[in-house]
Amino acid sequence: MSPPAPAAGDGPARTAGEASNGESPRARAWATDQESLDRDAARARTRSCATGLACHRCGHRYPLSEPVFACPDCGKGLDVEYDYERAARHFEEVPRSQRPLNIWRFEELLPIVDASAQARVGRYAGCTPLIHADRLGAELGLSNLYLKDDSTQRPSLSYKDRVVSMSVARLLELGRDEIGCVSTGNVGTAVASLAAKAGVPAYVFYPNRLEDMKARACRALGAEVCQVEGNYDEVNRRCREIAEATGMEFANITLRPFYAEGAKTEAYEIVEQLGWNAPDHIVTAAAGGTLSSRMHKGLGELQLLGLAETDRTRIHIAQPSGCNPIASAILAEEAEIHAVAPETAAHSLAIGNPGDGYLVIDAVLKRGGTGGFASDPEIFAGIDLLAATEGLLTEPAGGTTIAVLQKLAAEGRFAPDETVVAIITGNGLKTLDDHPEKPWPAKIACEFDAMIAALEELKRRPSPLPA
């Protein structure tokens, strides 16, 4: 089986900022990068078996060093290709006991070839817990429910540390000294954290609606933040133009082929943590579509290398009802998405025109999965349910996953004894300002009778668990 070759982003790679001689600042910057790559070719190499970039739609191929991040012909994103026979040999040569417990554990299937760049990024990212959610499972009628808890991810408490680690490592590999990103929330904090550790300035562009605590965290980490009037899709288009005009690398635009590969580590870890037995189902939230589409690729790679049988794993995606272009297309069995105007409290999922949406549709339908969506009240109820049963506080993206998981379980999508993994992509401590207020008794007199009365009142409050 050949693993799928996802792409990333949309539109042509070179769209603005052409200089008078026909060469853009970005093209000149990439010429300098190529000189850096050529000069440093003798550096110590990782075990990466990456061989080049490819457009899965057109079939055009480019060297890893080529200054493109989207296909010049069709505008679709590029995917990293690998020599899987060589990767299989490397997996046999290096025992698992000698592999690091971080995102580089499966470095043969990751795109960074410069060992010095790899060593500076992501040493503590990845290998997050896989928790047997027995109490939540009991509520949903699932005896083998697990939570892949990326809310504990380092350094910025979200799944985005996986993908941004690849972007920053690639930036260092190229010898570049600044990085930008466009973010609905967690990409910004991941870029701010990982760029600070790497010693490079970071510039974060947020849309008009954002989770304020995350922008404040970026500033606390030393990144520069710019909030722009426009939704994510509008800001993303402008940032592409800025990248072309200035030559600045953007973590999730110009570095996107490398960024996206980090999401595969989620699939690798889940299967290994289950004793190299792939789960029957994976449920995850979707915004731009990177995580679900690259887990599909990662599962295929594990099977191709003979590490696990993964064909039967179904992927289901969850979106807010106020921004559900991917889920709607899956339910309608359409091959392409129709862009929507986001209107949801789950700001980190508010991408109305996801560049990788068509890849998610392909991945979910090929794996026999489905899509679902939840209203804002259902999302916050999902947050409460997870907190009440498993003691985990997640953000609205995680609440979306739990709400849709609950619906799919009620519909009978899962057999009671099937292994189901729900991915918790972010930490609720970062979004408390956006959660519905839950007041408590304040300024109660420090007297026995007053405190007993308050306690009795608290005990009369309804349980967050379903009746």
N, C-alpha and C positions, 0 to 999 in steps of 0.2 A: 504494500500500500504506500503510495506516495503521499506525504503529509501535505495539507493545503498550503498554499503560498499567499498569505494575506498581504494586503497593501495598506497604505496609510494616507490619510489626508485626501484632498481633492483639488483639482485645478492644476494648471501648469506650474512647474517649479520656478520659472523665471517670468515674473509678471510686471515688474516695475523697476525704476531706477536705472535705466540704461544710460551709461555715460556717452559722451559725444563721440567717442571712438568705437561705440558699439559694445563695450565691455562694462558690465555693471560692477559696482563695488563688491558685490557678493562674488562675482566671478574672479575678481582680482584677489579677494581674500582666499578663495579656494585654490588659486594658483600658488599662493603662499603656503597653504596647508599641504598641498601636494609636495612642495619642496621639503616641508618638515617631515612628511611621511617617508619620502625617499631618503632623506638624510638620516632618519632614525630607523631605517630598515634593519640595521644590525642589532637593535635593542632586543632584550630578552622577550620572547613571545609566550603568550598563553597557549593553552591547548585548544583554542578556538579552531573549529573546522569550517568557519565561514569562508565562502568562495567568491561571493559577489552579490549584486543587487539585481532584482528582476521585477518586471511588471507582469503580474499574473494574468492580466487581461490581454495584453499585446504580445507577451513573450519576449520583449526586448530585454537585454541584459547589459549590465554595466559593472565595472570594477568597484570594489568597496570604496575606493578613493574618489570616485566620480562625483562631481559637484551637482548632483541631482537628488531630490527627495520625492519627486513625483514624475510620472512618465511624461516626457515632452510631447508625446503624440496623443495619448488619450486622457491625460490629466489625473489618472488614478495613482495612488501611492505605490511605493516600491517595497519589496519584501527582501529579506536577507536569505540567501541560499547557502546550503552547507554540503560538505562531502560527508554523507552519512556512513559510508563504509569506513572512512578514517575515524569518524567519531565513535563507531562501534568498537574499533580496535583500542582507542584511548580509554573507553569505559572499562575494557577488560584489563588494561595495563595498570590503571590506578585504582586500588581498592577503595571502597566507600569509606572505610575507617580512616583513610588518609585525606579525604576530601573535606574542605572547610564547611562549617555549618552556617553558611550565608548564601546569598544569591549566586555566588560563583561556584557553588557545589557542582553545577552542571555546565561548566565553562565551555566544554566542547560544542555546546548548542547555543552559545551566546556570541555576539558579533565583535567583541573587543579582542584585538590581537596583541596590543602593547601591554606587557606585563606591568610596567611601571604605572601606566594609567589605571589599570585595573586595581592595583594595590592601594590607590589613593581613594577609592570610592566603594561604598557598600559593604564594608567589612562586617558591619553589624546589622545589615538589612537581610530580610528573608528568614526562612526557617521559623515562621510564626507557628503558634500552637494550633493543633487540630483537636478540638474539644468535643468529647462525647456529650451532646446536649440531651441528657436523659430527661430532665424536667420539661423542657420545651417539647421534646419528642413525645412525652406522655400526653401533653396537651393536644398535640396534633395527630396522635395515633401512629407515631413512627418510632420503632424501637432502635433503629440504627441511624439516627440523625446526628450529624457532626457539624461543627462550626469552624471554618477556617478563619481564625481571628487576626486579621490584618489591622485591627484597631490597636494592636500592640506593636506594630511595625516600627522599626527604627530607621531614621531618626525622627520622623515627623508624624507618626501615628496614623498612617494610611497606606493602602496598597500602592499609592503613587511613588513611594520610595523605591519600589522595584523598577519601574520604568524610567524614572528620572535618574537613577543610578547609572543606567546605560547611557543616557544622554550626556551626563557630566563626564563619564569615563571617555566617551567618544570625543567630547570637547577637549579633554586633556590629551588624548591621542593625537588630535589635530594640532596641538600647540596653541589653541585659542585662549584668550584671557578674559572673556566676559560671556554671559549667557542671559537670554531673555526667555519669557514664556507668556502664553495667554492662558488664563486659568478661570475655572468656575469655583475654585477653592483649594483643593488638596494638592494640585500640581504646584501651585504657588508656594505653599509651605515646604513641599519637598525640594523644590529648586532652591529656595532660600537656605534650607538646612544643608543640603549637599554641596551647594556652591560655597557656602561659608567654610565647610570642612576642607574643600579643595582649594580655597584661597582665591576664588574668582568672584568679581562683582556680579550681582544678580539684579535683573529688572523684571518686575512682575506686572503684567497688564490684566486688570480685572474688568468685567462688564459692569453695567449699572446696578444690577442686583447681585449681591454677593453676601456670603456669611462673614460679617464684619470681623469676628474674632480671628479668622484665618488671615485676613489682611493685616491685622494688628500683630499677629505672630510673625508674619514676614518682616515687618519693620523691626520688631524686637530682635530678629535674627540678622539684621543688617542689610536686608534687601531693600531696594527702592521699589515703591509701589505707585502705580498710576491707575486710577479708576476712570473708565471711559464711558461716556453716554452712548449706549448701544448694548444689545444683547451679545451673548458669547459668539454667535456665528458672525455677527457684524465686526466685532473686535478681532476675531481670528483672521478675517479677510484683510483688515488693515495691518495686522502684525505681519502677515505674509509680505505685504508691500514694504513694510519697514525693514524686514530681513533682507529683502532684495536690494533696497536702496542703500542700506548702511553696511551690509556684510555681517551683521550680528547673527550669531547662531541662536535659534530658538529651540528650546528643549523638545517641544511637541509639535514643531513645524519643520524646520530645516533638518533637525536630527531625528525626525519621527521614525524612519526605518529602524534605527537603533533603539530608540525609546520603546517602540512596540515590542521588541523581542524580550524585554524584561518581564512582560506579563506572562510569558510561558512558564516562568519559574513557579507560578502558582499551581499549575497543573502537575509539574514534576514533583513538587513537595507533597501535594495531596496524595498522589499515588504511592510515593515512598512511605509516607506516614501511615498509610493503610496496609503496609506490608507488601507493597508492589501489587496490590489488588485495586484496580480502578473502581471508583464508585459507580452505582447505577445511575445516579443523577447528580448534577451540579446546578445550583440556583445562584444567580448573581445579578446585581444591578447593572444596568447599561446606560452609559451617557454617550461618549464618542464611539464606543464599541470595541476599544482596544482589548480589554480584558477577556471578554467572551470569545472573540475571534481568535486571539492568540492562545487561549487555553485549548481551543480546537486544534490548532497547529501543534502545540506541545504534546497533547495526548497522542496525536498521530505520530510524532517523532518517537515517543516512548515505545510504541508498537513497532515502528520501523526498525528500531535498534534491538528489538527482542527483549525489552525490559519489562513489559507488561502488555496484557491484552486490554485494549482501550476502546475497541469499536462499539461496544454496547453502551458506553457512557453517554447519556443524554444531557444536553445543556439547555437550561431554561433561563430566560432573561426577564428581569423585573424593571419596570419604569413607572414613574408617576403618571397618573391620568392626565395631568396638565402638560406633559411633554413625553409623548409615547410614540414617536414616529417608527421606531424599530419594532416594538411589540405589535403595533397596529398592522405593519406590513407582514409580520410573521403570521398573525392570525388570519390575514387575508390571503396568505400564500403568494405574496407579490415579491418580485425579485429586487425591486428598488424601493427606497423609502420616499415618502412625500414630506417635505419640510413643514414644520409647524412653528408657531410662535409660542415659546415656553411661558407657562403660567403655573408655577408650582413653588411650594415652600422648600422643596428639595433642590436647593440652588445648585448643588454640585452635580445634579443630573440634568440641568437645564440646557441641553444642547439640542436645538430644534432641527439641525441639519448635519447629523453626524457623518464625518468623512468615511468611517469604517462601517457604516450601517449596512451596506450591501453585503459585506463580509460576514457580519453577524447573522443576517438572514440566511445566508448560504450555510454557515456552520450549524445553526440551530435546526434548520430543516433537514440537513444531511444526517444529523444525529438523532432525529426523531423527537426533538424537544419542542418547546412552545414558548410563547411570550405571555406576560400578564402585566397588569397595571393596577395601581392603587391610588385612591384619593388622598389628599393631604391628611384628613382625619384618620384614615386607615394607616397611613405611614406613621403618624405619631402614636397610634395604638400599637403598631408593630414595635416601635422603640420601647414602649412600656411593657409589652409582653416579653420581649427579650430580657429586659432588666429584671422583671419580676421572677422569671424562671431560671435564668442563667447568671444573673448578677453582672451582665455586660451592658455598658452604656454605649450605644452607637449613635451615629448621626442620622439625618433623614435618608441618606442613601442606604444605610443598613436597615433602617425601618422599612424602606420600600421592599428590600429583599425578604424580610420576615413577613410582611403583609401579603406578598405574592406567594411565598412559600405556604402560608396558612391557607390561601385560596386554592392552590394546586392540591394540597393535601385533602381539603374538603371535597374537591372534585373527583378524588380517587386516582389522581395521576401517579401516585406512588403506592406500591404494595407495602403493607405494614412492616415487613422484614427487609425491604430493600435498603441499600446504603445510600443515604442522601447527604450531600455536603452543601451547606449554605455559606457563602462567603460574606464576611463582615468587613467591609472595605475601609471603614473609617471610625474614628473615635468621637463619641458624643461630647466629651469635654470641650471639643473645639467649636461646638455649635449650640451650647446651652442658651445663648442669647436668643436663639431662634425657636426654641422649644416653647410650647404653651406654658404659661405661668402656672405653677403649683404652689399656692400660698401655704404658709404654716402659721401657727399661733406665734405672735411676736409681742414682746413687752408684757408677758404674763408675770404677775406678781410672784416673787420668789417666796411663796407660801404653800404649805402642804395642800390646803383645800383647793386653791386656784390651780395648782399643778395636777391634782387628781381630776378636776373637772375638765382640764384641757386634754388629759390623757384619754378620758372616757369619750370625749368628742372625737378624738383622732381614731379611736377604735371603731366608731360608727361609720367611718368613711368606707366607700365600696372598694372591693379588691380590684386590682388592675387585671386579674386573670379573667378569662371568659367565664360566663356562668355555666 
